Amino acid sequence: MTLLWSSEELIAATGGRPFGNLPEGVTGVSIDTRTMKRGEAFFAIKGDRFDGHDFATAAMAAGAAVMVVSEDRLPALGRLAIPKIVVPDVLKALQDVALAARARSRARIIAVTGSAGKTTTKEMLRLALESAGPVHAAENSFNNHWGVPLTLARLPVDAKFGVFEIGMNHPGEIEPLVKLVQPHVAIVTMVAGAHLGHFSSLEEIAKAKGEIFSGVISGGQAIINRDDARWNLLAKMAMDAGIQNVWGFGENPRAQFRLVSWEPGENGSSLTVRIAGQEITGQIGAPGRHMVQNALAVLGAGYLVGADVQQMLDALSRFKPAEGRGQRFRLKHPEGGTFTVIDESYNANPASMRAALHLLSAASIPEGARRIAVLGDMLELGEHSARLHEALGELVSAAKTDLLFIAGEEMQALAARSPSGTEVEYRPTVAELEPLVLQAVKPGDIIVVKSSKSAGFSKLVEALLKHFPAADAAADA
């Protein structure tokens, strides 16, 4: 059994006091009894909807080796037969363990933020850097005030690389998180209108993303999208934060990590890139120009942390999109043949909508088949929402969309200004839309499903997968 933390180390990091007979140590750190493993430490943090202290019995049943609990909840939990570390504030204790993990680590640390592509870039880095040594990264989009310290607290002492995704939807949220992470390299994937309802402009969003530079260690480096209109603003923020080495990625001739050429395919892309003067060629196992852009940032980061960029690009040929982020399904149709579903239901903003519809446009379909877009609300756009939803009409038309299914309150703006040349069906809810989509699909069609996560369009993807069986390998080929 490999220990992640000894009990002595946890007590020293948290400044807590032991209660009961503590074990030698713990194999991991958890805040969720549903996913924790036997031998881990359970931090009973209080979230927006749940209080971890209420799940103390579940933590015991799951095999927690020790619980980190708040002083004011100890009277109610003291009789539970499980060792405890008692602290004034459990979330603060988790952050303190995160700082201790960073202090003892010799890993090269990369932090990623941006309006789109954060999780995909993080997952590409995880895969591509494995050729150079052990990589630690969050399992999911653990990019907020509890997810970042949790991921950092789980950093193994022998990791060679650590990859951290940092998100925000308000100003001031990234800075305290990146100061925990203290990256050697900070990446900003792009700036777009995500969470625009909480900001007055894209420039304000860029400034919030630029907070990531405030935590970069001395001698560290920044990687910024050279094709982004906010390049100059972000580059200045990086330099003002004391970062002397600012690198650009993209098609811009001044980008040090530059796309030379690329050839889109149905299931990926072939590309040639120039990484700080070195030209390499390879493939990415996921289609779309936006995937190519993410890969440029990944290869650039790998170069800066000393990995072999050709080996990294070779590894990216095996990359597959995560659930809700471009995952593809080939399904059998009862009339014979197959059709394709592209699941983009995890998140949506104007930039990622454009990327998803570009995927739809670029897809090759047999004669008589259709391109179908199933779109839900883009959330957190505030007073800009109606204008930005209405503007999707041009993208839908440009994608040569034959059928458009839309649902949600915000999508009414698009329904009122239906794109010409496209058959449109609007319903108030995704539940009402579901039977229409299931009935409409035909052999050879390609369907992209895109919405903000809370709009619930993942249920529509689940309905398609349940209603139509998966194609076998022969049919898929």
N, C-alpha and C positions, 0 to 999 in steps of 0.2 A: 504493500500500500504506500503510495507516494503522497506525502503531505504537502499541501500548498502553503499552509501556515501552521506553525506551532502555536499552542495556546499562549505561551509566553510572548510570542510576537504579536498576537492579536491584542493581548492586554496592553502591551507597550504602545502599540499603534493607536488604540482607541482611548487609552487613559482610563479604561473601565476597571471595575473591581470584580474579581471572581466570586461566584456564588455557587457552591456545590463543588464536587470533585471533577475538575476539568480533565478532558482527555489529553493525550500527548499533543494532538493537533487535529487539523481538519483537512479534508481532501479537496474542498472547494468552498465557494461562497454562493449563497442563494437568498433571494427575497420572495420566492414563489414556491409554495409547498407542492404545487401541481407538477413542477418540473425538477425539484431538488432531488439529489441523489444521496444515498446513505453515506454518512460520514462527513457531510458538509456542515458549515456554519449557517444558521438561519438568522438573517438580520430582519427584525420585525419593524420595518419602516412603516410609517403612516403615509399613505398616498391620498390622492384626491377622493377616491371612492372607497378604499379599504384600509384597514389598520392591521398590520401584520401581527400584532399582539392577539388579535381575535382568532388567529390560526395556529396558536401555540400547540394545541393538541394534534392538529394535522401535521405540524412539523415533527413532533415526536413520532407519530405513526410513520412518517416518511423516512425516519432514520437520522434526523439531525443529530450531530455530535455535540453541538453547543448552540445556544440561542443568545443573540445579542439583543437585550431588551432595555426599555426605558425605565429609569428609576421610579417614575410615578406609576408604572404599571406592575412593578414587582410584587406589591402586596397581593394582587389578584393572581399572580403566576408563581409565587414562591413555592407552593406545594407541589407543583409539577416536577416529576422526577427526571429532570434533565438539567445538566450543567448550564450555567448562564454567565454572561459577562454583562454587567449592569453599567449603563452609561446615561448621561443626561439627555442626549438626543441621538437616536439610532441612525438617522440619515447622516448626521455630522460624523458619527463613528465610521460609517461606510466610506465617507469621503476621506477620513483620516487613514483608513486602511489602503485606500486607493493611492494616497500620497506615499505611504510606506512602500507599496508595490513599485511605484515609479522610482523611488529613491534607491531601491536595491537592484533594479533591473539594469542590465547592460544591453538591452535590445535597442535596435534602431526604431524609432517611433515615428509613424506617419499619421497625421490627422487630416480628415476630409470633411469639407462642408460644401454647400452650393444649393441652388434652388431646385436642381434636378440632378440625378445621377450619383448621389452620395452612396447609396447602398450598393448599386451596381459597381461603382469604382472600388468600394471596400471589398466586395466579393472577388472582383478581378485581382486586386492586390493579394488577397489571401491565396488564391490559386497560383498566381504567377510567381510569388516569392517563395513558395514551397520548395522550388528547385534549389534555393540558396540556403535553406535552413528552416527551423521550426517557426511557424507563424501563429500569433495569437490575434484573434479578432472577434468581435461580437457575433453571436449566433444570429441575431435578428437586428432590427433597426433600433438598437439600444443607444439612442443618441441624445437623450434628454438628461435632466438633473439627477435622475437615479440610474439611468442606463449607462451613462459614461463612467461614473465611479464604480458601478458594479463590474463593468467590463475590465476596468483597470485593476480592481481588487482581485480579479481572477487571473491576472497576468502571471504566468509561470516564471520562475526565476531563471529558467534555462532557455526562454524564448529568444530567438535571434531578431525577430521583427514583431512589432505590435502595430496594429492598424485600428484606428478609432474614427468612427463617424460621429460628427457633432452637428446637431440640428438646432433650429430655433423657429419661433414664430413671433417673437417680440424682440426689440432691441435689448441689448445687455445680457442675453442668455448665453451666448457663446463664450464670452470672456472668462467667467469663472470656471467653465468646464475645460477650456483649453489650458488654463493655468494648472489644472490637475494633471492633464495629459503631458504637457511640456514636450511637444513634438520636435523632432529634428527637421521634419519636412511638413509643411502645411499646404494643402491643396484646396483651391476654390474651383469647383467644376464649371459653374456658370451662374449668372445672375438673371433671374426672370421674375415674373409676377406672382410667385407663390407667396401666400400670406399677405397679399397687397392690401387687404383690409386693415392690417395693423400698421401700415406705413403710408406715408404721403407720396412716395415716389420710388422708382427703381433705384435711384441713387441712395435712398435711405436703406433699402434692402442690401445694396452693395456694402454700405458702411457697417451694417450689422454682420454680414458675412466676413468682412475684413477684420472683425474682432479676433478671428482665429490667429492672426499674426501676433497678437499681444502675448501669447503663451509660448511662442517658438523660442527654443533655448539659444543661448549665445553661440554664434557661428552656424545657426540653422538656416534653412532655405525655404523659399516660397515658390509654389507652382500655380500659375494663374492662366486662365483661358485667354490666349492672345487674340482670339476672334471675338471676344466679348466687348461690347461697347463701353463697358466700365473698366476695361484694362488699366487705363491711366490712373483712375481713382484707386483701384485696388493695389496697383504697384506702388503708388505713393504711400498708401497706408502701410504696406509692408516695409518700405524703407524708413518711414517715420517710426515704426516699431523697432528699428535697429537691425532689420534683416538686410544684409549687404548683397546677398545672392538671390535675385528674383528671376525666375525662369518662366517662359511662356510656352504654351502648347496650342496647336491648332494648324490651320492652313496658312496663316499669316506668314509672309516671307521672313519676318523677324523672329518667329518662334524658334527656340532652340530645340524643342521637341515637335517636329513638323511632319505633317502628312504630305508625302510626296505624291502618292496616287492610291486609289482604292477602287475595287471592283465589287459592287454589291451582288449578293447571291440570295437564294431563297432561305438558306439556313445559316448564313454567315457572310463574311466579307473577306476578300483578299486585299492586302494592303502592303505598301512600301512606305517606310517612315525613316526620317533622319533624326537620330537621337544624339544631340551634341556632336554632330559631324559624322557619326557612324550610320550608314544606311543599312537597314535590315528589311527583310521581306517575310511575310507570314500570313496567317489567317486568324480570324476571330470566329468562334463558334456560335455567334449570335448576330442576327442581321440588324442593319440600321446604321445610318450615319452617326447617330448619337452614341452608339456603342463604340464606333471608331474613335470618336472624340474622347470618351472615357478611357479607352486603351492608351491613347497618347499620354494622358496624365499618369496612368499607371506605369508605363514604360519609363517616363521621365523620373518618377519617384524611385523606381528600381535602380536607375542609373545613379541617382544621388546617394542611395544607401549602399552602393557597391555590388549590386546583383548583376548577373549576366543578362543583358536585355534581349539577346536572341533566344536564350532559354526561356525567358519570360514570355516572349511573343509565341514561341512554340507551345507553351502551356496554355495560352489563351485560345488556341484552336479547340481546346476541350471545354471552354467556358459555355455555360448554359444559363439563361436568365432565371432569376428566382421567381417564386410564386407571385403572381400579380404584377410582375415587372417585365412582361414580354414573353412569358412562357407560352409555348405553342403545343397545340393538341390536334392530332389528325383523327377524326371521328368517322365512323361508318354511317352511311345514310340508308334507311330502309329501301329506298328506290334504287339502290346500287351505287357503288363508288364511295368517295369520301369527301369531306370538307374540312377546313382548317379554322381553328379558333386561336386567336392571339389574346392572351389574358393580360390586360394592362389595368386591372381593377384596383391596384393597391393605392395609387395616388394620381392626382391630375392637377396641372396648372397650364397656363397657355403654352409654355414651351414644351412640356411633355405631351400635350395634346397634339401639337404640331409634329412631334417625332412619331407618335403612334399613327397618325394619319399618313405620314410619309411612308411608314411601313406598309400600310394598306395600299397606297398608290404604287409602291415598288413591287408588290407581289404579282407574280404571273399566275393567271387563271385560265382554265380551258374555255373554249368558245361556248357561249351561252351561260357561263357562270357569272356570279355577281360579287362585287365588293360591298360588304355590309359593315356599317359603323354603328355600334351600340354605345351611346354616350350618356354619362350622368353628370351631375353637377360638379363644377370646380368650386371648392369652398374657400372661405377666408379671403375673398376678393373685395369685400366691403362695397363702397359706392361705385367701384369699377366693374362690378359683377355683370350687370346687364350688358354693358358695352363689350366686354370681353367674351361673353357667351354668344352674343350676336355675331361677333367677328369670326367665330368658328365656321360660319357658313362658307366663307371663302376657302378655308382649308378643306372643308368637306367636298366642295366642288373641285378643287385642285387635285384631290385624291381620287378623282373619277369614281366617287361613291355612288352606287346604284340605289342602295336602300339605307336610310338613316332612321334608327330607332332611338328616341331620347325620352328621358324621364327625369323628374325632379323640378322643384320650384324655380331654380335658377335657369334651367333649360327652357323655360317658357319664352325667354328672350330670343333663343334660336328658333323655336317653333313659330314665333310670330313673324320671323323673316327667313322663311325656309329657303335653302339654297336651290337655285334653278337647276333643273336636270336631274334632281334626286327625289325619289319617292320618300316621304317623311311620315313617320308615325310617332305621335307624342302621347304619353300617358303620365298622369301625376306621379305614380309610384313605379318602382322597379318590379313589384309584384304584378301589377297590371300589364307591364310590358312583356314579362316573361313568356306567356303563352303565344304572343304574337311572334316573338323571335323563334320559338321552338317550331312554330307552324311554317314560318317563312323560309327557313334554311333549306337549300337544295344541294344536290351533289355538285362538287367543284367550287362551291362558294368559299370565300374567305371572310371571316368575321373578326373585327377587333372590338374588344370590350374595354372601355376606358372611363374612369370616374375617380373622384376622391374616395378614399377608403370608406368613410362613414356613410357614403351614399348607398352602400350595400350592393354594388353591382357584382361583387364576388359570388353572391347567391345565384346570379344569372349564369355565371360560368359554371357553378356547381350543377345547376339544372341541366345545362347542355351536356355536361359530362355524365350525368345520371341518365338522361333521356337517350343519348346516343352512345353506343359502345365504342371503345377505342379501336382504331384500325390496327391490324397486325403488322408485323414488320414488312411483309411482302406488299401489303396494300400501301403502307406508308412510303415505301420506296418508289 
